[in-house]
C-alpha cells in the first residue's frame, strides 16, 4: 500500500501559478463523425438496472443496482448468464454500488467501493467453479465517488475536495453549491506515458496533466464549453445549464476513450451520444456517433475493434417499462 501515491484530481483543477500561463487551449473538431451501425445484442435485462460492463476473454461482467447481487457474468459467445454474484450491502464481504476501473497496468477486473474506501477485484475460484468479489486493497484518504477513479502500478488517481480555487473557473458561481458534483471528473491514467487525461462531467472539455500535477493542455469541443451562471442560482439550475460533458472514460496503452453526451434537461433526455478517441497528447483519432441511448461504464476491445456498453430503451405500453441490453458496436 505504501508504494501508491494519492493523486487527487481536484489538485489538478486549482489555479497553479507555476503553469497557468503556459497552458495550451486547443480546439478539437469532432464535426466529422463516424456513425456506428446497429450493435449486436448479447443479452437483455428486463428486471435489473444495468449501468456498466467490463470484459475479459469471452466473459462480460455487468454492473447492476436494485438487486441482491450487483454483478452478472455473461458468456458473450453463448449469450447466456454464467452467474450472478457480489452481494449488495454494507457487510464486511459485501459491496455497495461499486464502479469498474479501467486500469492499464492491472489485468484483474478492479472495482472501487467508495463507501468502504477500498478496491475490490473479481476472482474465479476453479474448485467452486464460480466468481467471487474479494478485497484488493484499502485506502486511507477519502476519494469522492461522484467521479471516476483510476489506478496504475504506483499511482491512484482520484478526487478530494479542499478549500482551493477550481479549474476551469466558472463566472459568478455560487460558492455554496456542491463542487463535488459540479467538478465530477472521468479519469484516464497512463503511468508509462506520464499522463492523466480528465474528462469534465459538466464541461465540454478534457484536460491533460503529467503525474506531477502540471496542467499541460486543455482541449475544448464547442464554443459553450464552460457554462456561465448567476451567483444566486441554485444547484438544480446550474445542472440544467451544463449542456455538454464527458461522463465515462476508458484507458489503453496507446489511446484514451471518452463517452461524450449532450443533455436535454427540459425533456429529461440525452440528445447525443458520442465516443471520442484520442492519443495521450490529446490528438483526436476518431469521433463516433452512437445512434442509441447508452449509459454507464463501457469497455473497448482494441484487438477486435469493439465497444461493449449498456443500451437503454423505454418500452411503451408494456408490462416491462425499461430494457437494458448488453450490446457491442463495431469500431473502425
Secondary structure, DSSP 8 states (H G I E B T S, - for coil): -TT-EEEEHHHHHS--TTTGGG-EEEE----S-EE----EEEEEESSSEEEEEEEETTEEEEEEESSSEEEEEEETTTTEEEEEEEEBSSSTT-B-S-EEE--SS--SEEEEETTTTEEEEEEEETTTTEEEEEEEEE-SS---SSS--EE-SSEEEE----SS--SS--TT--TTS-HHHHT-EEEEEETTTTEEEEEETTSSEEEEE-TTS-EEEEEESSTT-S----TT--HHHHHHT--EEEEEEEE-SS-EEEEEEEEEGGGTEEEEEEEEEE-TT--EEEEEE--S-EEEEEEEETTTTEEEEEEEEE-TTSS--EEEEEEEEE--
